[in-house]
Amino acid sequence: MPSRSDHASHPPSWWAYSLRHREWHRSHRVGWLRAVVLGANDGTISVASLVAGIAASGAGRPDILLAGIAATVAGALSMAAGEYVSVQSQADTEQADLARERQELAGDPAGELAELTEIYQQRGLDHDLALRVAEQLTLRDALGAHARDELGLSETLRARPIQAAIASAVSFSVGSIVPILTILVSPAERITQVTIATALVVLLALGGLSAYAGGASLTRGALRMFVWGALAMGLTALVGHLFGT
């Protein structure tokens, strides 16, 4: 009979297997990551562009600061409202699909079982095995099985409108802190240049960070943010310089 020391030095095979095959995925981040990245990116680019344009027109520091703060408040509320409406529409669609599926399960359970069986057959199982899997999942959670395998809905990717709205508003405000602080600390005659340069550095870091969190290329993510941010701020500064008084 194996001793306790043998178990300590040679752990059970199932335990070793679970350690070797423990997987870590990033798909659970999709909902909030999208809102956070979009909000911070928009906060930095839009407020920095506005600041650069107004500064290039020759406005004084107090006017530039007031415009930046107003843009931050308006932008954060706009992002929150837009994200909430958009994600709530998705949530409404999901709830309608689930309600319909619930009615179909109550009215025609045999037909729904056959439908689930066919789905598993299309994924490569033979009929008998597909039927057994469908029966087991139906007994455990019929609506959950149909939501996941027929409708493509899951708890990980479920629409969360309030969470998305808050994340967008907060991240927009955080992103706009950079141009706001730049107004306060940069020389009055260099607000445009310092704002654009500082914002581009932040966008590079933000793009790399979001790419890392999503498992994508850091270089591509950083350059993507940099290019679009430079284009937006450059054009806005040009407009302010050409048409400002």
N, C-alpha and C positions, 0 to 999 in steps of 0.2 A: 504493500500500500504506500503511495507516495507521501513523503513527509511534507510539512508546511514549508520547509526551506525549498523543496523541489518546486512547489507552486510559486514561490516568490521569485525563483530564478528562471522558471519556465512558465510564464502565464498562460492561461487557457488560450487555445487557438482562436476562439471567437473574439476574445479581447484584443489579441494582436491584429486580427483582421480588421476590427473596427477602427483601430488606430491607423492602420495603413490606408484604409479606404474612407477615412473621414474627409468629406468634401466641403469646401467653402465657396459659396457662390455670391455674386454681387447683384443678382436680380431683385433681391428684397429692397435694394436701394432705389430702384427705378423711379418710384413715385415722388419721394421727397427730394431725391438728387436733381431731378429735372427742374422742380420748382426753385430749389435753392440756387442752382447754377444760373438759371434764366434770370432770377431776381437780382443776384449780385452782379451779373454781367450787365444787365440793363441799368442798374443803379449807377455803376461806374461810368458806363459809356454815355448814357443820356445826360446825367448831371455834369460830367466833365465836358461833354460837347457843348452844352448850354453855357457853362462857365467860360469855356474857351471862346465861344462866339461873342458873348457879351463883353468879355475882356478885350477881344480884338477890335470891338467897335469903339473903344476908348472910354468905356464907362468906369466909374470909380469903384474902389473896393467895397464900400457899403452897398452900392447897387448890385454888384456882382454877388456879394454874400446873400443878400435878400433873395435874388433870383435863384441861387443854388438851394437855399432852404425851402423856398416855395416849390421848386421842382422836386425836392426830396419828398415832401409831404404829399404832393399831388401824385407823384409817381408811385409811391408805396401804396396809397389807397387804390390807385388805378390797377396796379398789379394784383392786389388782393381781390378786388372785385372781378377782374377779368378771369383770374385763375379759378375763383370760386364758381362763377357761372359756367365756365368750361368743364371743370371736373364734376360739378353737380349734374350737368347734362349727361355725362358718362355714367354717373351713379344712378340717375333716373332710368337710363336704358338698361343697366344691369338689373335693377330691381324689377322692371317690367318683364324682362326675360325670365327671371327667377319665378315671378308670380305665374307666368304662363306655364313654365315647366312644372310648377307645383300642381296646377290644375290638371295638366296632362297625366301626371303621376297618379292623381286621385281618380281620374276618369278612365284611364286605360293603362293600368300597371303592366299588363302582359305586353302591350305594344311598346311601352317604354323599355321594358327588359330586352325585347328583341332589338330595339334601336341601339341600346348600349352594347349588346352582343355583337351587332354588326360593326360598330365602331372599333371594337377590339379585334375583330377579324381583319378589318382594313389595316390595322397596325401590325399584323403578322401572326396572330394567334389562330390556331385551328378552331373549328366551331365549338367542339366540346369544351376546350379549355376556356375560350372566350365566354361561353355560357356560364361556366362555373365562376369565373371572375366577376361577371356581371351580377350573378346571383349573390355572391358574397358581399360585393360593394353595395348592392341594393338593400340587403338586410342591414348593413351597418349604417349607411347614410345615402339613401337613394337620391335625394336632391343634391347633395354634395358631389356625388359621382357624376350626375348629369351636368351640373354647373361646371365642373372641371373638365370633363372629357367631351361633352357635347357643345357647351357654350364657350369653353376656353376661359372661364372665370376662376380665379383663385384668391385666397386671402392675401397672398403676397402682392398681387397686382390690382387689388380692389381699389376703386376710386375713393379717395378721402378728400372731399372738397374743403373742409375747414382746415385740415392739416396743410393742404396745398396753399390755401389763401394766406395763412399765417406765415408759412415758410417763405412765400413770395414777398410779402410786405417787409418782413424782418430782413431778409437777404438783400432786398433793394435798398433799404435804409443803411445797412452795413456797407454795401458797395458804394453808396453816395458819400460816405464819411471821407473817403480819400480826396475827392475834389473840394469838399467843404473845408477840410483842414488845410489844403493847399492854398486856398484863398487867404487864410489867416496868416500863414507863415511865409509865403513867397513875396519877393519884392513887387511893389505895385506895378512896375513897368514890365515885369516878367511873368505875370499871372498866367497868360495864355501858354507860354512855352513850358513853364514848370507843371501846370495842370496836365497838359498832354503827355509830357514825359513820365510823370508820376503815375498817371492812369494806365499808360501802356505797360509799365513795369508790373503794376497790380494785375492787369489783364493777362500778362504772361504767366504769372504765378497762379492765378485763378484757373486759367485754361489747363495748365499742367496738373493742378490739384484735382480738378474734375475728371480729367482723363485718367489719372491714377486711381481715383475712387471707382471709376467705371471699368477699369482693367484695359483701357485703350492706350494708344501711344502718347506719351507725354509731349513729345515734340510736335506732333500734329495738333494735339489739343491746345497747346500754348500758342502755336503760330496761327491757328484758326481765330482765337480770341484777339490776338495782336493785330492781324490784318484788318478784320472788320472794325475793331475799335479805332485803329489809325485812320481808316477811311472815313468813319463817321465824324470823328473829332476834327480831322483835317478839313473836310468840306464845310463843317459848321463854322470853324474859325475863318475860313475863306469868305463865307457869306457875311460874317460879322465885320470883317475887314473891308469888304467891298461896299457894303450898304450902311455901315455904321456912321454915326456922326459924332 
